[in-house]
Amino acid sequence: MKKIVITGTTGMIGSALARVALEQETEVLAIVRPCSKNINNLPQDAKIKIVECNLSDYSNLFLDGSYDGFFHLAWDTTYGTGRDNSYIQCNNIKYTLDAVKLAKQLGCSVFVGAGSQAEYGITDEKLSAHTKVNPQSAYGIAKYSAGKMSALLCSHLGMRHCWTRILSVYGKHDAPHTLIMYCIEKLLKEEKPSLTPCDQLWDYLYCGDAAGALFKIGELGRDQHIYCLGSGNAQPLREYIKVLRDTIDTSLPLGFGEKNYYHHQPMYLCAELSDLIRDTAFIPKTSFEDGINKTIKWYKERLNYEKN
């Protein structure tokens, strides 16, 4: 792919995907929200062109140029109580279809969409394209519907369609509301993070690896196929938190058990990667130890920048 389009480019995965594309000498058209507060997350490079447009205006967006692949990562309201707002989440289905039409307008041969492990609901098996879906939230239901509807529309328009179900990704430009960033912020302040027992088995993937997988899926992914994005390995969540804490200061306390699990808390999350490996030869490169070290280093640099 020589030229690609990315929506949601200022987010953690979107900005990582832009960096991967630049490493491959690929030009990027970045579609971002107007006046995005995260615009500085984008790499500074002549190969990136920025277009400001709200999700709700994709249907009215007409752009010049021809592109090879379209990566739709943007989504309205991904956390908090809005995840169960059926009206907001239903709008995201339309926005995804609008993105497909925009991809067709730009001459793209492949549309890659960002789904979620929330499409599965609660399960005790590794997640794959063959795992039964049973979403519990409006967010999960909308992601599942967006994947099915966009696959159908791509088929009608003659575009290859690949849908990804993303598990837990962390790294540079992670959002402040995530568990990883909450713990980093608390521990750097030498404060104790208040946590659940953190006994659930979890699968974390570094953002650079997630972006690399997405790019490979755009190049080599099978039409009408679903790929789960994770490391393929799971361990108790508390073990990840201990590694994070030890990277900062081994003496700092952790508040395991101070909070209850939230309603519908999944207790097992792990990706089955055989399809992804077979079709794209993708293998995660970054251990959690290395990835969390990079994340903490980035966060410290950001704090120093904000102070100055």
C-alpha positions as a printed NumPy array, in Angstrom:
array([[  0.   ,   0.   ,   0.   ],
       [  1.432,   3.343,  -1.084],
       [ -1.366,   5.598,   0.16 ],
       [ -3.852,   4.963,   2.961],
       [ -6.641,   6.756,   4.817],
       [ -6.965,   6.562,   8.611],
       [ -9.884,   7.847,  10.68 ],
       [ -9.362,   8.298,  14.401],
       [ -5.73 ,   9.055,  13.638],
       [ -5.055,  11.079,  16.79 ],
       [ -5.882,   8.148,  19.074],
       [ -3.383,   5.658,  20.453],
       [ -3.84 ,   3.011,  17.756],
       [ -4.444,   5.503,  14.951],
       [ -1.275,   7.482,  15.636],
       [  0.699,   4.233,  15.966],
       [ -0.706,   3.08 ,  12.615],
       [  0.37 ,   6.37 ,  11.042],
       [  3.916,   5.792,  12.333],
       [  3.953,   2.24 ,  10.944],
       [  2.741,   3.529,   7.575],
       [  5.5  ,   6.147,   7.452],
       [  8.08 ,   3.465,   8.219],
       [  6.775,   1.651,   5.127],
       [  7.092,   4.843,   3.023],
       [  3.289,   5.002,   2.81 ],
       [  1.442,   8.312,   2.513],
       [ -1.331,   8.934,   5.054],
       [ -4.546,  10.908,   4.774],
       [ -5.514,  11.495,   8.401],
       [ -9.181,  12.328,   9.001],
       [ -9.479,  13.953,  12.434],
       [-12.119,  15.753,  14.446],
       [-12.081,  19.551,  13.969],
       [ -9.878,  21.296,  16.552],
       [ -8.808,  17.94 ,  17.995],
       [ -6.983,  18.398,  21.295],
       [ -4.828,  15.399,  20.388],
       [ -3.607,  16.659,  17.017],
       [ -0.024,  16.728,  18.308],
       [ -0.168,  12.933,  18.662],
       [  0.364,  12.724,  14.909],
       [  3.92 ,  12.361,  13.618],
       [  5.309,  15.469,  11.939],
       [  5.958,  14.315,   8.393],
       [  5.38 ,  15.617,   4.885],
       [  3.753,  12.288,   3.971],
       [  0.801,  13.017,   6.3  ],
       [ -2.104,  15.106,   5.028],
       [ -4.703,  16.168,   7.623],
       [ -8.398,  16.667,   6.9  ],
       [-10.723,  17.856,   9.656],
       [-14.189,  16.302,   9.658],
       [-16.653,  15.086,  12.28 ],
       [-17.914,  11.529,  12.093],
       [-21.398,  12.868,  11.438],
       [-20.149,  14.708,   8.327],
       [-18.427,  11.798,   6.56 ],
       [-21.42 ,  11.461,   4.246],
       [-20.873,  15.041,   3.011],
       [-17.082,  14.796,   2.641],
       [-15.7  ,  14.851,  -0.9  ],
       [-11.939,  14.52 ,  -1.308],
       [ -9.519,  14.475,  -4.204],
       [ -6.984,  11.769,  -4.807],
       [ -6.807,   8.004,  -4.99 ],
       [ -5.847,   5.704,  -2.091],
       [ -5.166,   2.012,  -1.597],
       [ -6.57 ,   1.238,   1.848],
       [ -9.023,   2.733,   4.338],
       [ -8.63 ,   2.109,   8.094],
       [-11.696,   3.151,  10.076],
       [-10.738,   3.547,  13.742],
       [-12.908,   6.53 ,  14.724],
       [-15.871,   5.884,  17.011],
       [-18.075,   8.219,  19.02 ],
       [-18.108,   7.468,  22.778],
       [-15.977,   4.448,  23.661],
       [-16.039,   4.556,  27.462],
       [-18.159,   5.522,  30.451],
       [-21.952,   5.472,  30.586],
       [-22.117,   6.397,  26.898],
       [-21.18 ,   2.819,  26.033],
       [-24.773,   1.904,  26.928],
       [-26.402,   4.844,  25.156],
       [-28.213,   3.047,  22.364],
       [-28.844,   6.185,  20.313],
       [-25.193,   7.279,  20.304],
       [-23.962,   3.786,  19.529],
       [-26.482,   3.274,  16.719],
       [-25.192,   6.462,  15.075],
       [-21.763,   4.827,  14.925],
       [-23.151,   2.115,  12.654],
       [-24.236,   4.767,  10.135],
       [-20.876,   6.545,  10.446],
       [-19.115,   3.265,   9.63 ],
       [-21.225,   2.842,   6.495],
       [-20.485,   6.446,   5.562],
       [-16.782,   5.614,   5.942],
       [-17.189,   2.677,   3.55 ],
       [-18.753,   4.958,   0.936],
       [-15.916,   7.458,   1.438],
       [-13.409,   4.64 ,   0.954],
       [-15.102,   3.742,  -2.324],
       [-15.08 ,   7.398,  -3.412],
       [-11.317,   7.494,  -2.81 ],
       [-10.702,   4.372,  -4.862],
       [ -9.658,   2.142,  -1.952],
       [ -9.489,  -1.58 ,  -2.616],
       [ -9.697,  -2.576,   1.071],
       [-11.656,  -1.37 ,   4.098],
       [-10.327,  -2.355,   7.544],
       [-12.655,  -1.692,  10.476],
       [-11.902,  -1.598,  14.188],
       [-14.252,  -3.791,  16.167],
       [-13.955,  -4.848,  19.803],
       [-13.763,  -7.818,  22.123],
       [-17.029,  -6.37 ,  23.519],
       [-18.732,  -8.066,  20.563],
       [-18.229, -11.412,  22.322],
       [-19.628, -10.471,  25.713],
       [-18.507, -12.845,  28.448],
       [-16.783, -16.078,  27.428],
       [-14.225, -18.506,  28.822],
       [-12.555, -19.446,  25.536],
       [ -9.915, -17.879,  23.304],
       [-11.427, -15.303,  20.981],
       [-11.425, -15.953,  17.254],
       [-13.585, -15.43 ,  14.19 ],
       [-15.385, -18.635,  15.172],
       [-16.173, -17.748,  18.788],
       [-19.856, -17.164,  19.512],
       [-20.783, -13.5  ,  19.836],
       [-23.081, -12.296,  22.619],
       [-22.479,  -8.569,  23.218],
       [-23.771,  -7.227,  26.532],
       [-23.446,  -3.456,  25.98 ],
       [-24.857,  -1.07 ,  23.382],
       [-21.226,  -0.435,  22.389],
       [-20.591,  -4.132,  21.749],
       [-23.867,  -4.557,  19.882],
       [-23.105,  -1.544,  17.681],
       [-19.559,  -2.746,  16.945],
       [-20.905,  -6.138,  15.902],
       [-23.611,  -4.537,  13.742],
       [-21.122,  -2.116,  12.171],
       [-18.878,  -5.029,  11.253],
       [-21.687,  -7.002,   9.63 ],
       [-23.219,  -4.027,   7.837],
       [-19.897,  -2.693,   6.524],
       [-18.962,  -6.172,   5.275],
       [-22.221,  -6.34 ,   3.342],
       [-21.779,  -2.871,   1.853],
       [-18.163,  -3.571,   0.871],
       [-19.301,  -6.722,  -0.893],
       [-21.854,  -4.716,  -2.885],
       [-19.259,  -2.048,  -3.733],
       [-16.529,  -4.504,  -4.724],
       [-14.089,  -3.733,  -1.894],
       [-12.189,  -6.218,   0.233],
       [-13.445,  -6.049,   3.829],
       [-11.517,  -7.019,   6.968],
       [-12.914,  -6.561,  10.472],
       [-10.738,  -6.602,  13.569],
       [-11.844,  -7.313,  17.117],
       [ -9.367,  -5.518,  19.317],
       [ -8.679,  -6.686,  22.861],
       [ -6.711,  -4.579,  25.362],
       [ -4.119,  -2.308,  23.753],
       [ -1.827,   0.031,  25.689],
       [  1.077,   2.35 ,  24.968],
       [  1.998,   5.835,  23.813],
       [ -0.994,   8.216,  23.672],
       [ -3.201,   5.848,  25.69 ],
       [ -6.35 ,   7.493,  27.051],
       [ -6.284,   8.664,  30.693],
       [ -9.344,   6.602,  31.697],
       [ -7.708,   3.192,  31.07 ],
       [ -6.465,   0.968,  33.891],
       [ -2.863,   1.159,  32.668],
       [ -2.797,   4.959,  32.597],
       [ -4.65 ,   5.229,  35.901],
       [ -2.02 ,   3.056,  37.594],
       [  0.894,   4.883,  35.954],
       [ -0.442,   8.269,  37.043],
       [ -1.114,   7.151,  40.612],
       [  2.2  ,   5.362,  41.094],
       [  4.287,   8.192,  39.653],
       [  2.642,  10.395,  42.29 ],
       [  3.576,   7.733,  44.876],
       [ -0.118,   7.147,  45.527],
       [ -1.797,   3.76 ,  45.908],
       [ -4.12 ,   2.841,  43.029],
       [ -7.472,   1.463,  44.187],
       [ -8.096,  -1.791,  42.311],
       [-10.376,  -4.806,  42.039],
       [ -8.836,  -8.174,  43.012],
       [ -7.495,  -8.235,  39.4  ],
       [ -7.736, -12.023,  39.225],
       [ -9.116, -12.069,  35.682],
       [ -6.886, -13.541,  32.978],
       [ -6.029, -10.787,  30.511],
       [ -4.342, -10.27 ,  27.154],
       [ -2.459,  -7.002,  26.579],
       [ -0.961,  -5.914,  23.249],
       [  1.41 ,  -2.975,  22.763],
       [  0.066,  -0.264,  20.44 ],
       [  2.976,  -0.541,  18.004],
       [  2.278,  -4.252,  17.564],
       [ -1.457,  -3.61 ,  17.136],
       [ -0.7  ,  -1.027,  14.441],
       [  1.678,  -3.428,  12.691],
       [ -1.036,  -6.08 ,  12.648],
       [ -3.575,  -3.651,  11.202],
       [ -1.214,  -2.622,   8.41 ],
       [ -0.525,  -6.26 ,   7.534],
       [ -4.255,  -6.997,   7.531],
       [ -4.748,  -4.113,   5.104],
       [ -2.121,  -5.637,   2.812],
       [ -2.822,  -9.341,   3.175],
       [ -6.06 ,  -9.923,   5.108],
       [ -8.707, -12.192,   3.635],
       [-11.879, -10.621,   2.288],
       [-14.875, -10.836,   4.661],
       [-12.728, -12.196,   7.491],
       [-12.535, -11.256,  11.169],
       [ -9.21 , -11.018,  12.987],
       [ -8.728, -10.748,  16.743],
       [ -5.901,  -8.454,  17.844],
       [ -4.101,  -9.457,  21.027],
       [ -0.826, -10.965,  22.144],
       [ -2.266, -14.481,  22.168],
       [ -1.2  , -14.961,  25.795],
       [ -3.122, -14.332,  29.007],
       [ -2.023, -13.983,  32.603],
       [ -3.701, -12.659,  35.766],
       [ -4.282,  -8.93 ,  35.52 ],
       [ -2.57 ,  -8.396,  38.861],
       [  0.68 ,  -9.702,  37.372],
       [  0.641,  -6.972,  34.715],
       [  0.001,  -4.368,  37.42 ],
       [  2.89 ,  -5.688,  39.488],
       [  5.235,  -5.412,  36.496],
       [  4.028,  -1.852,  35.944],
       [  4.567,  -0.998,  39.625],
       [  8.013,  -2.609,  39.721],
       [  9.074,  -0.609,  36.659],
       [  8.348,   2.566,  38.633],
       [  9.2  ,   1.572,  42.238],
       [  9.013,  -1.894,  43.794],
       [  8.188,  -0.442,  47.22 ],
       [  4.926,   1.24 ,  46.207],
       [  1.672,  -0.355,  47.499],
       [ -1.123,  -1.676,  45.294],
       [ -4.763,  -1.585,  46.418],
       [ -5.915,  -4.996,  45.201],
       [ -9.452,  -5.8  ,  46.352],
       [-10.379,  -2.253,  47.3  ],
       [-12.96 ,  -2.082,  44.508],
       [-15.595,  -4.525,  43.285],
       [-15.672,  -5.883,  39.748],
       [-18.046,  -3.92 ,  37.566],
       [-21.26 ,  -5.408,  36.19 ],
       [-20.659,  -7.98 ,  33.419],
       [-16.9  ,  -8.022,  34.087],
       [-15.229, -10.529,  31.732],
       [-12.891, -12.813,  33.69 ],
       [-11.061, -14.254,  30.68 ],
       [ -9.73 , -12.404,  27.666],
       [ -7.269, -13.901,  25.2  ],
       [ -6.911, -13.761,  21.41 ],
       [ -6.542, -16.785,  19.147],
       [ -3.999, -15.66 ,  16.55 ],
       [ -3.737, -18.63 ,  14.183],
       [ -5.751, -16.969,  11.368],
       [ -3.812, -13.719,  11.708],
       [ -0.466, -15.523,  11.691],
       [ -1.414, -17.733,   8.739],
       [ -2.717, -14.885,   6.581],
       [ -0.261, -12.103,   7.452],
       [  2.713, -13.746,   9.252],
       [  2.139, -11.269,  12.103],
       [  3.883, -12.058,  15.385],
       [  3.786,  -9.663,  18.375],
       [  7.292,  -8.327,  19.001],
       [  6.964,  -6.33 ,  22.234],
       [  6.904,  -7.989,  25.648],
       [  4.744,  -6.371,  28.311],
       [  7.89 ,  -5.465,  30.241],
       [  9.331,  -3.577,  27.266],
       [  6.015,  -2.049,  26.27 ],
       [  5.198,  -0.743,  29.731],
       [  8.683,   0.698,  30.058],
       [  8.174,   2.61 ,  26.785],
       [  4.742,   3.77 ,  27.953],
       [  5.997,   5.048,  31.303],
       [  8.908,   6.816,  29.591],
       [  6.511,   8.529,  27.166],
       [  4.2  ,   9.599,  30.01 ],
       [  7.103,  11.095,  31.974],
       [  8.252,  13.   ,  28.878],
       [  4.726,  14.332,  28.377],
       [  4.551,  15.522,  31.99 ],
       [  7.88 ,  17.33 ,  31.646],
       [  6.677,  18.949,  28.396],
       [  3.44 ,  20.149,  30.05 ],
       [  5.373,  21.574,  33.024],
       [  7.634,  23.546,  30.719]])
